[in-house]
Amino acid sequence: MRSPGDGNRVDLPFVLLAAWFALASMQLLMNGLRPPLATTSTTTMYVLSAIVALAFLATVVAWRLGGSEVMLFVLVLAGDALLIVVAFVAAGGQGQIMAGLYLLVLGLIAGLALRRTGLVVVLVVGVVGYVAGLLGNPLLDSPAYAVFTVIVVVLVTLVIFRLVSALRDQALHDQLTGALNRRGLEQSAGLAHDLASREGKGTAIVEIDLDGFKAYNDEFGHAAGDDRLARLVSDWRPVLRRTDLLARIGGDEFVVVLPGASAEVAVDLVSRMRSANDVPWTAGVSTWGANESLADALARADRLMYGHKRSRSGRETVN
């Protein structure tokens, strides 16, 4: 299974959400077959169990169709809606507590998979809806249930979200320089390139290889080499546009992707990057065709870069 950071497909959260719906459906069915309290409406339990079973099937189908984050967001909202209804019809404290526990697990799934905006929406809808359902329930045992549940759900969900965001960031970024790593480049560049292509704009690629970096490491040590790499990226960032992508794809190799930019714009950017730092390096500039893969565009920029390095021309040509 893929993790939440692997593109737009999120397999594990779909499995967890399907299990969540399946367990909820079975528990509601058992409440109908063997009512925990005399005030429990068996008809309501059967109806809710059937609805949740349909949500389980929808989750499985959505997962098999591609399992995008948008699909997961909609299904988590459906889970929120279910819990609002359960909180409203719960026959006593036991049902109210169980609804709170299910809300907590749903928050864990949301924190695991959703981005910030989606998480905020489902958290607000779930928490506010749960509280409203409890307060509207004439059989509410104590408002303390709502207060305690809201505090726990919000805290646990935000902690999970923070941990997952940190792991996602580590998976996509080079830890030394903060630039994208190869995986992060492949994930981000495709989306940026597709958007530029839909707008009828081109994308430029710059491949950079430092000159004499091995000799520098041998003379001054690897710590000094690491410091040079980190300082180089730090000096480049103010030169780049907000939409540009900077990645470190090797020990001393970097790639800059410029969505919506021509090769001439990229050549001008290379000139400004050289002025930002005195570290010597060689670059190759290429255009990324609308129907071309990132690998092909990088290979062409790589050939140009090594051609400049061999000729020591110090001049970027475009292909």
SENU-723844 format. One record per residue (C-alpha): residue in three letters; x, y, z. Coordinates in steps of 0.1 Angstrom, whole numbers, plus 5000, padded with zeros to 4 digits. Layout:
% SENU-723844
REC   code     xx     yy     zz
REC    ALA      X      Y      Z
...
//
This chain:
% SENU-723844
REC   code     xx     yy     zz
REC    MET   5000   5000   5000
REC    ARG   5011   5035   4994
REC    SER   5013   5062   5021
REC    PRO   4995   5095   5021
REC    GLY   5026   5112   5006
REC    ASP   5026   5091   4974
REC    GLY   5009   5113   4949
REC    ASN   4971   5117   4951
REC    ARG   4964   5080   4958
REC    VAL   4959   5072   4995
REC    ASP   4953   5035   4999
REC    LEU   4958   5030   5036
REC    PRO   4933   5056   5048
REC    PHE   4907   5041   5025
REC    VAL   4912   5007   5041
REC    LEU   4909   5022   5075
REC    LEU   4878   5042   5066
REC    ALA   4862   5011   5050
REC    ALA   4869   4992   5083
REC    TRP   4854   5021   5102
REC    PHE   4822   5020   5082
REC    ALA   4820   4982   5085
REC    LEU   4824   4982   5122
REC    ALA   4799   5010   5127
REC    SER   4774   4992   5105
REC    MET   4778   4959   5125
REC    GLN   4775   4977   5158
REC    LEU   4743   4995   5148
REC    LEU   4729   4962   5135
REC    MET   4737   4945   5169
REC    ASN   4720   4974   5187
REC    GLY   4689   4967   5167
REC    LEU   4690   4930   5173
REC    ARG   4698   4933   5210
REC    PRO   4689   4969   5221
REC    PRO   4712   4980   5249
REC    LEU   4685   5002   5265
REC    ALA   4647   5000   5266
REC    THR   4646   5034   5249
REC    THR   4667   5022   5219
REC    SER   4647   5024   5186
REC    THR   4654   4992   5168
REC    THR   4640   5006   5135
REC    THR   4664   5035   5137
REC    MET   4693   5012   5143
REC    TYR   4684   4990   5113
REC    VAL   4680   5020   5090
REC    LEU   4713   5035   5101
REC    SER   4731   5002   5098
REC    ALA   4719   4998   5062
REC    ILE   4730   5034   5053
REC    VAL   4764   5029   5068
REC    ALA   4768   4996   5049
REC    LEU   4761   5015   5017
REC    ALA   4788   5040   5028
REC    PHE   4812   5010   5033
REC    LEU   4805   4998   4997
REC    ALA   4810   5034   4984
REC    THR   4844   5035   5001
REC    VAL   4855   5002   4986
REC    VAL   4843   5013   4951
REC    ALA   4860   5047   4954
REC    TRP   4892   5031   4965
REC    ARG   4892   5006   4936
REC    LEU   4884   5035   4912
REC    GLY   4916   5053   4922
REC    GLY   4913   5064   4958
REC    SER   4920   5101   4954
REC    GLU   4921   5125   4983
REC    VAL   4890   5143   4971
REC    MET   4870   5110   4973
REC    LEU   4884   5104   5008
REC    PHE   4874   5139   5019
REC    VAL   4838   5134   5007
REC    LEU   4835   5100   5025
REC    VAL   4849   5114   5057
REC    LEU   4823   5141   5056
REC    ALA   4797   5113   5052
REC    GLY   4811   5097   5083
REC    ASP   4807   5131   5101
REC    ALA   4771   5132   5090
REC    LEU   4765   5097   5104
REC    LEU   4779   5106   5137
REC    ILE   4758   5138   5139
REC    VAL   4727   5116   5135
REC    VAL   4739   5090   5160
REC    ALA   4746   5116   5186
REC    PHE   4711   5130   5181
REC    VAL   4693   5097   5184
REC    ALA   4715   5080   5210
REC    ALA   4693   5065   5237
REC    GLY   4717   5073   5265
REC    GLY   4752   5079   5278
REC    GLN   4766   5046   5263
REC    GLY   4756   5056   5228
REC    GLN   4768   5091   5232
REC    ILE   4802   5079   5244
REC    MET   4805   5054   5215
REC    ALA   4797   5082   5190
REC    GLY   4825   5102   5205
REC    LEU   4849   5073   5202
REC    TYR   4840   5068   5165
REC    LEU   4845   5106   5160
REC    LEU   4880   5102   5175
REC    VAL   4889   5074   5151
REC    LEU   4875   5094   5122
REC    GLY   4897   5123   5132
REC    LEU   4927   5100   5132
REC    ILE   4919   5089   5096
REC    ALA   4914   5125   5085
REC    GLY   4947   5136   5101
REC    LEU   4965   5108   5085
REC    ALA   4954   5115   5049
REC    LEU   4939   5150   5043
REC    ARG   4957   5182   5037
REC    ARG   4953   5212   5059
REC    THR   4921   5227   5043
REC    GLY   4903   5195   5040
REC    LEU   4912   5185   5076
REC    VAL   4899   5218   5090
REC    VAL   4866   5214   5072
REC    VAL   4860   5178   5083
REC    LEU   4871   5186   5119
REC    VAL   4848   5216   5122
REC    VAL   4819   5198   5107
REC    GLY   4824   5167   5128
REC    VAL   4830   5185   5161
REC    VAL   4803   5212   5157
REC    GLY   4778   5186   5144
REC    TYR   4786   5162   5172
REC    VAL   4780   5188   5198
REC    ALA   4748   5200   5182
REC    GLY   4735   5164   5179
REC    LEU   4742   5158   5216
REC    LEU   4727   5191   5227
REC    GLY   4696   5184   5206
REC    ASN   4692   5150   5221
REC    PRO   4666   5150   5249
REC    LEU   4683   5120   5265
REC    LEU   4716   5137   5269
REC    ASP   4732   5124   5301
REC    SER   4757   5153   5306
REC    PRO   4772   5181   5285
REC    ALA   4805   5170   5299
REC    TYR   4805   5142   5272
REC    ALA   4805   5169   5245
REC    VAL   4833   5190   5261
REC    PHE   4856   5161   5268
REC    THR   4851   5145   5234
REC    VAL   4857   5177   5215
REC    ILE   4890   5184   5234
REC    VAL   4903   5149   5228
REC    VAL   4893   5147   5191
REC    VAL   4908   5181   5182
REC    LEU   4941   5175   5201
REC    VAL   4946   5139   5187
REC    THR   4937   5149   5152
REC    LEU   4961   5178   5151
REC    VAL   4989   5158   5166
REC    ILE   4985   5131   5139
REC    PHE   4983   5157   5112
REC    ARG   5015   5173   5124
REC    LEU   5033   5140   5125
REC    VAL   5022   5130   5091
REC    SER   5030   5164   5076
REC    ALA   5065   5161   5090
REC    LEU   5069   5126   5076
REC    ARG   5056   5137   5042
REC    ASP   5079   5167   5041
REC    GLN   5109   5144   5050
REC    ALA   5099   5120   5022
REC    LEU   5099   5147   4996
REC    HIS   5128   5170   5006
REC    ASP   5165   5168   5009
REC    GLN   5173   5170   5046
REC    LEU   5206   5189   5041
REC    THR   5195   5217   5019
REC    GLY   5157   5217   5022
REC    ALA   5153   5215   4984
REC    LEU   5131   5188   4969
REC    ASN   5147   5154   4965
REC    ARG   5142   5133   4933
REC    ARG   5109   5119   4946
REC    GLY   5096   5153   4955
REC    LEU   5107   5166   4921
REC    GLU   5089   5139   4902
REC    GLN   5057   5144   4922
REC    SER   5057   5182   4921
REC    ALA   5071   5188   4886
REC    GLY   5044   5168   4868
REC    LEU   5016   5188   4883
REC    ALA   5032   5221   4876
REC    HIS   5040   5212   4840
REC    ASP   5005   5199   4834
REC    LEU   4990   5232   4847
REC    ALA   5014   5253   4825
REC    SER   5006   5231   4795
REC    ARG   4968   5236   4800
REC    GLU   4974   5273   4800
REC    GLY   4993   5271   4768
REC    LYS   5026   5279   4784
REC    GLY   5059   5261   4782
REC    THR   5082   5248   4810
REC    ALA   5119   5252   4812
REC    ILE   5144   5228   4828
REC    VAL   5178   5237   4842
REC    GLU   5202   5210   4853
REC    ILE   5232   5221   4874
REC    ASP   5264   5202   4884
REC    LEU   5289   5218   4907
REC    ASP   5325   5222   4894
REC    GLY   5353   5206   4914
REC    PHE   5330   5196   4943
REC    LYS   5349   5163   4950
REC    ALA   5382   5181   4951
REC    TYR   5366   5207   4975
REC    ASN   5354   5179   4998
REC    ASP   5388   5162   4997
REC    GLU   5406   5194   5006
REC    PHE   5382   5209   5032
REC    GLY   5362   5179   5044
REC    HIS   5326   5167   5040
REC    ALA   5313   5191   5066
REC    ALA   5326   5220   5046
REC    GLY   5311   5205   5015
REC    ASP   5277   5201   5032
REC    ASP   5278   5237   5043
REC    ARG   5286   5248   5007
REC    LEU   5256   5229   4994
REC    ALA   5232   5244   5020
REC    ARG   5245   5279   5015
REC    LEU   5242   5276   4977
REC    VAL   5205   5266   4980
REC    SER   5199   5294   5005
REC    ASP   5215   5320   4981
REC    TRP   5195   5307   4952
REC    ARG   5160   5308   4967
REC    PRO   5156   5346   4966
REC    VAL   5164   5346   4929
REC    LEU   5138   5319   4921
REC    ARG   5101   5327   4914
REC    ARG   5075   5315   4938
REC    THR   5063   5288   4913
REC    ASP   5098   5275   4905
REC    LEU   5109   5241   4918
REC    LEU   5144   5235   4931
REC    ALA   5156   5200   4937
REC    ARG   5188   5183   4947
REC    ILE   5189   5150   4927
REC    GLY   5224   5139   4935
REC    GLY   5255   5147   4957
REC    ASP   5263   5179   4938
REC    GLU   5235   5179   4911
REC    PHE   5205   5202   4911
REC    VAL   5175   5207   4889
REC    VAL   5153   5238   4886
REC    VAL   5119   5235   4869
REC    LEU   5104   5268   4857
REC    PRO   5067   5263   4849
REC    GLY   5053   5288   4824
REC    ALA   5088   5300   4814
REC    SER   5106   5300   4781
REC    ALA   5142   5288   4777
REC    GLU   5153   5324   4773
REC    VAL   5138   5332   4807
REC    ALA   5156   5302   4821
REC    VAL   5189   5314   4807
REC    ASP   5184   5348   4823
REC    LEU   5176   5330   4856
REC    VAL   5208   5310   4854
REC    SER   5227   5343   4850
REC    ARG   5211   5357   4882
REC    MET   5217   5325   4901
REC    ARG   5255   5327   4892
REC    SER   5255   5362   4906
REC    ALA   5240   5351   4939
REC    ASN   5270   5330   4949
REC    ASP   5306   5325   4939
REC    VAL   5305   5287   4939
REC    PRO   5314   5275   4904
REC    TRP   5289   5253   4885
REC    THR   5279   5243   4850
REC    ALA   5243   5243   4837
REC    GLY   5223   5229   4809
REC    VAL   5190   5245   4799
REC    SER   5162   5226   4780
REC    THR   5125   5230   4773
REC    TRP   5100   5205   4785
REC    GLY   5075   5196   4757
REC    ALA   5038   5193   4765
REC    ASN   5037   5156   4756
REC    GLU   5071   5148   4769
REC    SER   5082   5130   4801
REC    LEU   5102   5147   4828
REC    ALA   5129   5120   4823
REC    ASP   5133   5129   4786
REC    ALA   5136   5167   4793
REC    LEU   5161   5160   4821
REC    ALA   5182   5138   4798
REC    ARG   5184   5165   4772
REC    ALA   5194   5191   4798
REC    ASP   5219   5167   4812
REC    ARG   5236   5162   4778
REC    LEU   5238   5199   4773
REC    MET   5252   5204   4808
REC    TYR   5280   5178   4804
REC    GLY   5287   5192   4769
REC    HIS   5294   5226   4785
REC    LYS   5314   5210   4812
REC    ARG   5336   5192   4787
REC    SER   5341   5223   4766
REC    ARG   5344   5246   4796
REC    SER   5325   5271   4776
REC    GLY   5306   5285   4806
REC    ARG   5278   5294   4783
REC    GLU   5243   5279   4784
REC    THR   5227   5270   4751
REC    VAL   5192   5258   4747
REC    ASN   5178   5226   4731
//
